[in-house]
Amino acid sequence: MSSTRLPLLSRLIPSLWIAASLAGCGAPVDEAPSSSTGFWFAERGEAIRDAVGSLGYAAGYEPAEERWSGLRVHEPDSAYLETFIFSSGHEPAAYALLPDGTIERRWSLDQSPNSDEAGPQLPHPTQHAWRRIQELPDGDLLVIHEGLCLMRLAPDSTIRWRAVPGAHHDLLVQGEEAWVLDRTISPPTRREQAWLGDMDTPITRDGLVRIAIEDGSVLERASITELHGGAPWEQLYREALLRARRVEIGDAELDGELREALDPLHANALAALDPSRKVPTIFLRETGTFLDLAADLSRVDGTRSGPFIGAHDPQLDPANGGTLLFDNFGDRAIGSQILSIAREDRTARVLYQGTREAPFFSPVCGAVLPLPGDRLLVVESTAGRAIQIDRNGKLLWEFRTPFRIPDEDLVAVLLDMRPAETLQARPPAIR
């Protein structure tokens, strides 16, 4: 690894350097080793799991030093040269990245004429960023203000509505509706308290919410931790709960005020992986599990777990009908990799990974998105970097954010990036 990465990794995750080799690619991702009890972090190293869980979403992680910033096109004839929108850890705003590398702001709370009355309260400095952004066909923007709410913004940043207290991580638009992850905190149920040996510790309740995009009204909701689904799900959740750490997390009922609770599952993504299913698949970071719910959200239909540590952002792979995944700690737990998981046998192929000369690593966040022409957009979040690659891992295009966390001289985290769908005219310049 490069000299700029080694101090960071050594400081955050010192035990990674002595971790044993892990299950390699090519093995089915939904079959645990025979010695496993169903919770895969035990097989991949207890110290690694603890390191993942201890990392919060900060505004910046890596030292800025003398790193270059901007846009570099390595393969002009192959890269997807269009306008992209992205969000950054240093402020609640979304930006337009133009094909020539110019960055201009399109939406922000600073520009919103009604943010004081319609925007979220910001009780803690780690809750100042937009974790997920999604442009709508009419030019509006859906925004997840991490841990606080979901908002719909007009092109001039006017907040049309605020909804889903405790919204976090991900959303999925389907026509006039959207699915959103949310989170509440409540005392353990009787069965959870029995599992915990009568410990009365609050538990985070990851939920799946369906809303109307027009006004943000909630159409239905399921609390994942309170669903039943047969013995495999019961075992997986019980073991996750027993191994869960206490974390400080925003309480939606207290306007996002931080509160200590167990975080057993840490749902972090939604994906339409199976066209036959009405409800999107949920990904659970803490167990490396794809979770399918019944159409009426009444129970867990099925789970598929894999040897992933801290993974993010599963997407339908248009090349094979399988799944793309940002596997944060990768095969050797010292770097990230992009996987394509086959639909039929669920074997995993590595599409991209770093080298010692060109490291690729994001301990938290991270994203992968298919682009036209069999290209992929990959977001290396904590490095403040996005790249375009082809299916053979060839680097086509590279963007490094110019935004910094000035008090700490850190690179601002790149939280989300995706192609712009409606931006035709040049957006307003940054003020």
CORTA-V919625 format. One record per residue. N is the residue number from 0. RES is the residue in one small letter. D_CENTER is the distance of its C-alpha to the mean C-alpha in Angstrom with 1 decimal. Layout:
BEGIN
n = [N;N]
res = [RES;RES]
d_center = [D_CENTER;D_CENTER]
END
This chain:
BEGIN
n = [0;1;2;3;4;5;6;7;8;9;10;11;12;13;14;15;16;17;18;19;20;21;22;23;24;25;26;27;28;29;30;31;32;33;34;35;36;37;38;39;40;41;42;43;44;45;46;47;48;49;50;51;52;53;54;55;56;57;58;59;60;61;62;63;64;65;66;67;68;69;70;71;72;73;74;75;76;77;78;79;80;81;82;83;84;85;86;87;88;89;90;91;92;93;94;95;96;97;98;99;100;101;102;103;104;105;106;107;108;109;110;111;112;113;114;115;116;117;118;119;120;121;122;123;124;125;126;127;128;129;130;131;132;133;134;135;136;137;138;139;140;141;142;143;144;145;146;147;148;149;150;151;152;153;154;155;156;157;158;159;160;161;162;163;164;165;166;167;168;169;170;171;172;173;174;175;176;177;178;179;180;181;182;183;184;185;186;187;188;189;190;191;192;193;194;195;196;197;198;199;200;201;202;203;204;205;206;207;208;209;210;211;212;213;214;215;216;217;218;219;220;221;222;223;224;225;226;227;228;229;230;231;232;233;234;235;236;237;238;239;240;241;242;243;244;245;246;247;248;249;250;251;252;253;254;255;256;257;258;259;260;261;262;263;264;265;266;267;268;269;270;271;272;273;274;275;276;277;278;279;280;281;282;283;284;285;286;287;288;289;290;291;292;293;294;295;296;297;298;299;300;301;302;303;304;305;306;307;308;309;310;311;312;313;314;315;316;317;318;319;320;321;322;323;324;325;326;327;328;329;330;331;332;333;334;335;336;337;338;339;340;341;342;343;344;345;346;347;348;349;350;351;352;353;354;355;356;357;358;359;360;361;362;363;364;365;366;367;368;369;370;371;372;373;374;375;376;377;378;379;380;381;382;383;384;385;386;387;388;389;390;391;392;393;394;395;396;397;398;399;400;401;402;403;404;405;406;407;408;409;410;411;412;413;414;415;416;417;418;419;420;421;422;423;424;425;426;427;428;429;430]
res = [m;s;s;t;r;l;p;l;l;s;r;l;i;p;s;l;w;i;a;a;s;l;a;g;c;g;a;p;v;d;e;a;p;s;s;s;t;g;f;w;f;a;e;r;g;e;a;i;r;d;a;v;g;s;l;g;y;a;a;g;y;e;p;a;e;e;r;w;s;g;l;r;v;h;e;p;d;s;a;y;l;e;t;f;i;f;s;s;g;h;e;p;a;a;y;a;l;l;p;d;g;t;i;e;r;r;w;s;l;d;q;s;p;n;s;d;e;a;g;p;q;l;p;h;p;t;q;h;a;w;r;r;i;q;e;l;p;d;g;d;l;l;v;i;h;e;g;l;c;l;m;r;l;a;p;d;s;t;i;r;w;r;a;v;p;g;a;h;h;d;l;l;v;q;g;e;e;a;w;v;l;d;r;t;i;s;p;p;t;r;r;e;q;a;w;l;g;d;m;d;t;p;i;t;r;d;g;l;v;r;i;a;i;e;d;g;s;v;l;e;r;a;s;i;t;e;l;h;g;g;a;p;w;e;q;l;y;r;e;a;l;l;r;a;r;r;v;e;i;g;d;a;e;l;d;g;e;l;r;e;a;l;d;p;l;h;a;n;a;l;a;a;l;d;p;s;r;k;v;p;t;i;f;l;r;e;t;g;t;f;l;d;l;a;a;d;l;s;r;v;d;g;t;r;s;g;p;f;i;g;a;h;d;p;q;l;d;p;a;n;g;g;t;l;l;f;d;n;f;g;d;r;a;i;g;s;q;i;l;s;i;a;r;e;d;r;t;a;r;v;l;y;q;g;t;r;e;a;p;f;f;s;p;v;c;g;a;v;l;p;l;p;g;d;r;l;l;v;v;e;s;t;a;g;r;a;i;q;i;d;r;n;g;k;l;l;w;e;f;r;t;p;f;r;i;p;d;e;d;l;v;a;v;l;l;d;m;r;p;a;e;t;l;q;a;r;p;p;a;i;r]
d_center = [24.5;25.5;27.1;24.5;21.7;24.0;24.7;21.0;20.2;23.5;22.9;19.5;20.0;23.7;23.9;21.8;25.0;27.0;24.6;26.3;25.5;23.1;23.1;23.3;22.0;24.3;24.3;23.1;19.7;20.8;23.9;23.9;26.7;29.9;29.7;26.3;26.3;23.1;20.7;19.6;18.8;22.6;23.3;21.0;22.2;22.2;21.9;18.7;17.1;18.4;17.2;13.5;14.1;16.0;13.5;12.4;10.5;13.6;14.7;15.7;16.1;18.4;22.0;22.9;26.4;27.8;24.8;25.4;23.3;23.4;23.3;25.1;25.9;27.0;28.0;29.2;30.5;27.3;24.4;22.9;24.4;23.2;21.8;18.0;16.3;13.7;12.7;13.4;13.2;17.0;17.6;16.7;17.4;16.5;18.5;20.2;20.6;23.9;25.1;27.5;24.8;25.7;23.1;23.9;22.4;22.2;20.8;20.7;21.9;24.7;26.0;25.7;29.3;28.3;25.4;27.8;28.5;25.5;22.6;20.8;22.4;20.8;22.1;20.2;19.3;15.6;15.1;16.2;13.2;11.6;7.8;8.2;11.5;13.6;17.2;19.8;23.0;25.2;23.4;21.7;18.1;15.7;13.7;11.4;13.0;10.7;12.6;15.6;15.8;15.3;17.8;19.6;21.2;24.2;24.6;26.6;23.8;25.8;23.7;24.9;23.3;21.0;19.9;17.7;18.1;15.2;12.6;9.0;5.4;6.6;10.1;12.4;15.8;18.8;22.1;23.1;20.5;16.8;14.7;12.5;11.0;13.2;14.6;18.2;20.3;23.6;26.2;26.2;28.0;31.2;29.8;26.9;29.6;31.7;29.1;28.5;32.2;32.8;30.3;29.5;26.1;23.7;20.7;17.3;17.3;14.1;15.3;15.0;16.8;18.7;20.0;22.5;21.2;24.8;24.9;21.7;23.8;22.4;23.8;22.6;20.4;19.9;19.2;17.6;19.4;22.7;22.9;25.3;25.1;27.7;28.2;25.2;22.7;24.9;25.1;21.4;20.7;23.8;23.0;19.5;21.2;23.9;21.6;19.3;19.5;20.3;17.7;18.2;16.1;16.9;19.4;19.3;23.1;23.8;22.0;19.1;21.5;20.1;21.5;21.5;20.4;19.4;15.8;16.5;13.6;10.4;9.0;5.2;5.8;9.2;11.4;15.1;16.1;19.6;21.7;24.1;21.8;21.6;18.6;15.2;13.9;11.4;9.5;10.4;9.2;12.6;14.7;13.0;14.0;13.9;15.5;17.9;19.7;23.2;23.8;25.1;22.2;25.0;23.9;21.7;23.0;21.6;19.1;18.4;17.4;17.1;17.5;14.0;13.1;9.7;8.2;4.9;5.4;9.0;11.4;15.1;17.1;20.0;22.1;22.7;21.1;18.8;15.1;13.2;10.6;9.1;11.1;10.6;14.1;15.8;19.3;21.1;18.5;19.3;16.9;13.9;14.7;13.9;15.3;17.1;18.0;21.2;21.7;25.1;25.3;21.5;22.4;19.9;20.8;19.4;19.0;18.2;18.4;19.9;23.4;25.3;26.5;23.2;20.4;16.8;14.4;11.2;11.3;8.0;4.8;6.2;6.6;9.9;11.9;15.6;18.2;21.9;24.3;22.3;20.2;16.5;14.4;12.2;10.3;11.3;9.6;12.1;14.9;14.5;15.1;14.5;16.8;18.3;19.7;22.0;21.9;24.0;21.6;23.9;22.6;23.5;21.9;20.3;19.1;19.0;18.4;21.6;20.1;20.9;21.0;24.8;25.8;24.1;24.3;20.6;18.5;16.1;12.4;11.2;8.1;8.4;11.4;13.3;17.0;19.1;21.0;23.7;24.3;27.8;29.6;28.8;26.6;28.0;28.1;26.4;28.7]
END
